[in-house]
Amino acid sequence: MPDPVLAKDLVKVYQGKVHAVNGVDIDVTEGELYGFLGPNGAGKTTTVQMLTGNLRITSGSATVAGLDVTKFPLKVKERIGLVFQEGTADPDLTGRENLELAAALFRVPIRETKGTINGLLERLQIADAAERLVKTYSGGMRRRLELAVGIIHSPSVLFLDEPTLGLDPQGRAGFWKYVLQLRHDHKMTVFVTTHYLDEADEMCDRISIIDHGKIVASGTPSQLKDKLGGDIVTVRPVNKTGPEVEAILRALPAVSSVSESNGSYRVKVPKGEELIPHLVDACTRAGIALAGVSLKRPSLDEVFLEFTGREFREDEGMNATDRAVRIGQVQQAFGRARR
């Protein structure tokens, strides 16, 4: 039985010269919850859209739900579920009407449609609002409805693209509760992109980080954090930066690396609490006044900064490529619905 998502040396080139994705390998096993993270413009959205048959692959190969994406893009779409970052439910239809439209689009047998819809409405706790227009729904209710739309045809693989963006903590927790329940009950494979690193840390079995079109790190959340090699102590001198400060920090006991960014120094060390007294004493003797010293245990935020050189910003918007891909995807979906 082939793995639900498998990509080998996946490449996407725009205008013959821009490598949005450049040699990506992905291997997601059955029933796995796999996280795919990356800065804005790193190739994350482009990769997902190739895997879901919404963008033509320049070179390399990809199979999803047992099908070659290049040869059978429409059949792939029939076997997968998709929940987009932007709301896709029609606000001028009721919740039930949105599900009926999705059932027709995915060719759910008519004799099964009513029971399937009622079951999803109950399971996702929106049955009481089924006859209301979606424009009256809260953000959390809309996301649960869109999840129902994405799984109405019982897909073997579910793609979630920033599914909880904009939801409050209660809404995010509720959404993931239903995803985890579905995964448990149906052995569904879940491929998720998210801007919330705490979600990825808590929910994902494995994570890959993409930057500049390439996978720069992969592993379980614990494995990725272990790669940092210890705690991170951040040092902010009042007005001194440069070789003198860096040399003092590098000379401290057990320090494995020092890097500077925007006037602050990131010092990697196995036990940060043991380093700090030595650090403060060394800076004081050298006449270096400190504006602050902070200690961070390994986290996915630190992993992301380590491997991409950038902090993971939750408010990053889509770039031009992302917008073009998404517009084409929605237009394609509406085209199939009209037919």
PEJO-V428782 format. One record per pair of residues at least 6 apart in sequence whose C-alpha atoms are under 7 Angstrom apart, sorted by the first residue. I is the first residue (numbers start at 0). J is the second residue. D is the distance in whole Angstrom. If there is no record, write none. Layout:
i=I j=J d=D
i=I j=J d=D
This chain:
i=1 j=65 d=6
i=2 j=27 d=6
i=2 j=28 d=5
i=2 j=29 d=6
i=3 j=27 d=6
i=3 j=28 d=6
i=3 j=29 d=6
i=3 j=63 d=5
i=3 j=64 d=5
i=3 j=65 d=6
i=3 j=156 d=7
i=4 j=26 d=6
i=4 j=27 d=5
i=4 j=62 d=6
i=4 j=63 d=5
i=4 j=64 d=7
i=5 j=25 d=5
i=5 j=26 d=5
i=5 j=27 d=6
i=5 j=61 d=6
i=5 j=62 d=5
i=5 j=63 d=6
i=6 j=24 d=5
i=6 j=25 d=5
i=6 j=26 d=7
i=6 j=60 d=6
i=6 j=61 d=4
i=6 j=62 d=6
i=7 j=23 d=6
i=7 j=24 d=5
i=7 j=25 d=7
i=7 j=59 d=6
i=7 j=60 d=5
i=7 j=61 d=6
i=8 j=22 d=4
i=8 j=23 d=5
i=8 j=24 d=5
i=8 j=59 d=5
i=8 j=60 d=7
i=9 j=20 d=7
i=9 j=21 d=7
i=9 j=22 d=5
i=9 j=23 d=5
i=9 j=24 d=7
i=9 j=58 d=6
i=9 j=59 d=4
i=9 j=60 d=6
i=10 j=20 d=5
i=10 j=21 d=5
i=10 j=22 d=5
i=10 j=23 d=7
i=10 j=56 d=7
i=10 j=57 d=6
i=10 j=58 d=5
i=10 j=59 d=6
i=11 j=18 d=6
i=11 j=19 d=6
i=11 j=20 d=5
i=11 j=21 d=7
i=11 j=56 d=6
i=11 j=57 d=5
i=11 j=58 d=7
i=12 j=18 d=4
i=12 j=19 d=6
i=12 j=57 d=6
i=18 j=212 d=7
i=19 j=42 d=5
i=19 j=212 d=5
i=20 j=42 d=5
i=20 j=46 d=7
i=20 j=212 d=4
i=20 j=213 d=7
i=21 j=212 d=5
i=21 j=213 d=6
i=22 j=213 d=6
i=23 j=213 d=6
i=23 j=214 d=6
i=27 j=33 d=7
i=29 j=188 d=6
i=30 j=182 d=7
i=30 j=186 d=5
i=30 j=187 d=5
i=30 j=188 d=4
i=31 j=188 d=5
i=31 j=189 d=6
i=31 j=204 d=6
i=32 j=188 d=6
i=32 j=189 d=5
i=32 j=190 d=6
i=32 j=203 d=5
i=32 j=204 d=5
i=33 j=189 d=6
i=33 j=190 d=5
i=33 j=191 d=6
i=33 j=203 d=6
i=33 j=204 d=6
i=33 j=205 d=5
i=33 j=206 d=6
i=34 j=190 d=6
i=34 j=191 d=5
i=34 j=192 d=6
i=34 j=199 d=6
i=34 j=203 d=6
i=34 j=205 d=6
i=34 j=206 d=4
i=34 j=207 d=6
i=35 j=191 d=6
i=35 j=192 d=5
i=35 j=206 d=6
i=35 j=207 d=5
i=35 j=208 d=6
i=36 j=43 d=7
i=36 j=192 d=6
i=36 j=193 d=7
i=36 j=207 d=6
i=36 j=208 d=5
i=36 j=209 d=6
i=37 j=43 d=6
i=37 j=208 d=5
i=37 j=209 d=5
i=37 j=210 d=6
i=38 j=210 d=7
i=38 j=311 d=7
i=39 j=315 d=6
i=39 j=317 d=7
i=39 j=318 d=7
i=40 j=318 d=6
i=41 j=209 d=6
i=41 j=210 d=5
i=41 j=211 d=5
i=41 j=212 d=6
i=42 j=209 d=7
i=42 j=210 d=7
i=42 j=211 d=7
i=42 j=212 d=5
i=43 j=209 d=7
i=44 j=321 d=6
i=48 j=54 d=5
i=49 j=55 d=6
i=49 j=56 d=6
i=50 j=61 d=7
i=50 j=63 d=7
i=50 j=68 d=7
i=51 j=75 d=7
i=51 j=76 d=7
i=52 j=68 d=6
i=52 j=72 d=5
i=52 j=75 d=7
i=52 j=76 d=7
i=53 j=328 d=6
i=56 j=69 d=7
i=61 j=67 d=6
i=61 j=68 d=6
i=62 j=68 d=5
i=63 j=75 d=7
i=64 j=75 d=7
i=64 j=78 d=7
i=64 j=155 d=7
i=64 j=156 d=7
i=66 j=75 d=6
i=68 j=75 d=6
i=77 j=105 d=6
i=78 j=154 d=5
i=78 j=155 d=6
i=79 j=154 d=5
i=79 j=155 d=6
i=79 j=156 d=5
i=79 j=157 d=6
i=80 j=149 d=5
i=80 j=150 d=5
i=80 j=154 d=6
i=80 j=156 d=6
i=80 j=157 d=4
i=80 j=158 d=6
i=81 j=149 d=5
i=81 j=157 d=6
i=81 j=158 d=5
i=81 j=159 d=6
i=82 j=145 d=6
i=82 j=146 d=6
i=82 j=149 d=6
i=82 j=158 d=6
i=82 j=159 d=5
i=82 j=160 d=6
i=82 j=162 d=6
i=83 j=159 d=6
i=83 j=160 d=5
i=83 j=161 d=7
i=83 j=162 d=6
i=84 j=160 d=5
i=84 j=161 d=5
i=84 j=162 d=5
i=84 j=164 d=7
i=88 j=97 d=7
i=88 j=145 d=6
i=89 j=97 d=7
i=89 j=133 d=7
i=90 j=132 d=6
i=90 j=133 d=5
i=90 j=134 d=4
i=91 j=132 d=6
i=91 j=133 d=6
i=91 j=134 d=6
i=92 j=132 d=5
i=92 j=133 d=6
i=93 j=129 d=6
i=93 j=130 d=5
i=93 j=131 d=5
i=93 j=132 d=4
i=93 j=133 d=5
i=94 j=129 d=5
i=94 j=130 d=6
i=94 j=131 d=7
i=94 j=132 d=7
i=94 j=133 d=6
i=94 j=144 d=7
i=95 j=129 d=5
i=95 j=130 d=6
i=98 j=116 d=7
i=98 j=148 d=6
i=101 j=148 d=6
i=102 j=112 d=7
i=102 j=151 d=6
i=102 j=152 d=7
i=104 j=336 d=6
i=105 j=152 d=6
i=107 j=152 d=6
i=119 j=147 d=6
i=120 j=126 d=5
i=123 j=143 d=6
i=123 j=177 d=7
i=125 j=140 d=7
i=138 j=166 d=6
i=139 j=166 d=7
i=139 j=170 d=5
i=143 j=174 d=6
i=155 j=187 d=5
i=155 j=188 d=6
i=156 j=187 d=6
i=156 j=188 d=5
i=156 j=189 d=6
i=157 j=188 d=6
i=157 j=189 d=5
i=157 j=190 d=6
i=158 j=189 d=6
i=158 j=190 d=5
i=158 j=191 d=6
i=159 j=190 d=6
i=159 j=191 d=5
i=159 j=192 d=6
i=160 j=191 d=6
i=160 j=192 d=5
i=160 j=193 d=7
i=161 j=192 d=5
i=161 j=193 d=5
i=161 j=194 d=7
i=163 j=171 d=6
i=181 j=187 d=7
i=182 j=188 d=7
i=194 j=313 d=5
i=195 j=313 d=7
i=196 j=299 d=6
i=196 j=300 d=7
i=200 j=220 d=6
i=200 j=299 d=7
i=204 j=219 d=6
i=205 j=218 d=5
i=205 j=219 d=4
i=205 j=220 d=6
i=206 j=217 d=6
i=206 j=218 d=6
i=206 j=219 d=6
i=206 j=220 d=7
i=207 j=214 d=7
i=207 j=216 d=6
i=207 j=217 d=4
i=207 j=218 d=7
i=208 j=214 d=6
i=208 j=215 d=6
i=208 j=216 d=5
i=208 j=217 d=6
i=209 j=215 d=6
i=210 j=307 d=6
i=215 j=306 d=6
i=217 j=223 d=7
i=223 j=302 d=7
i=224 j=297 d=5
i=224 j=298 d=6
i=224 j=299 d=7
i=224 j=302 d=6
i=227 j=297 d=7
i=227 j=302 d=7
i=228 j=269 d=7
i=229 j=267 d=6
i=229 j=268 d=5
i=229 j=269 d=4
i=229 j=270 d=7
i=229 j=297 d=7
i=230 j=267 d=6
i=230 j=268 d=5
i=230 j=269 d=6
i=230 j=270 d=6
i=230 j=271 d=5
i=230 j=295 d=6
i=230 j=296 d=5
i=230 j=297 d=6
i=231 j=265 d=6
i=231 j=266 d=6
i=231 j=267 d=5
i=231 j=268 d=6
i=231 j=271 d=7
i=231 j=294 d=6
i=231 j=295 d=5
i=231 j=296 d=6
i=232 j=265 d=6
i=232 j=266 d=5
i=232 j=267 d=6
i=232 j=271 d=6
i=232 j=292 d=7
i=232 j=293 d=6
i=232 j=294 d=5
i=232 j=295 d=6
i=233 j=263 d=7
i=233 j=264 d=6
i=233 j=265 d=5
i=233 j=266 d=6
i=233 j=292 d=6
i=233 j=293 d=5
i=233 j=294 d=6
i=234 j=263 d=6
i=234 j=264 d=5
i=234 j=265 d=7
i=234 j=291 d=6
i=234 j=292 d=5
i=234 j=293 d=7
i=235 j=262 d=7
i=235 j=263 d=5
i=235 j=264 d=7
i=235 j=289 d=6
i=235 j=290 d=5
i=235 j=291 d=5
i=235 j=292 d=6
i=236 j=287 d=7
i=236 j=288 d=6
i=236 j=289 d=4
i=236 j=290 d=5
i=237 j=288 d=6
i=237 j=289 d=5
i=237 j=290 d=5
i=239 j=287 d=7
i=240 j=262 d=6
i=245 j=257 d=7
i=249 j=257 d=6
i=251 j=278 d=7
i=253 j=268 d=6
i=254 j=266 d=7
i=254 j=267 d=6
i=254 j=268 d=5
i=255 j=267 d=6
i=255 j=268 d=6
i=256 j=266 d=6
i=256 j=267 d=5
i=257 j=264 d=7
i=257 j=265 d=6
i=257 j=266 d=5
i=257 j=267 d=6
i=258 j=264 d=6
i=258 j=265 d=5
i=258 j=266 d=7
i=259 j=265 d=6
i=271 j=294 d=6
i=300 j=310 d=7
i=300 j=311 d=7
i=303 j=310 d=7
i=303 j=311 d=7
i=304 j=310 d=5
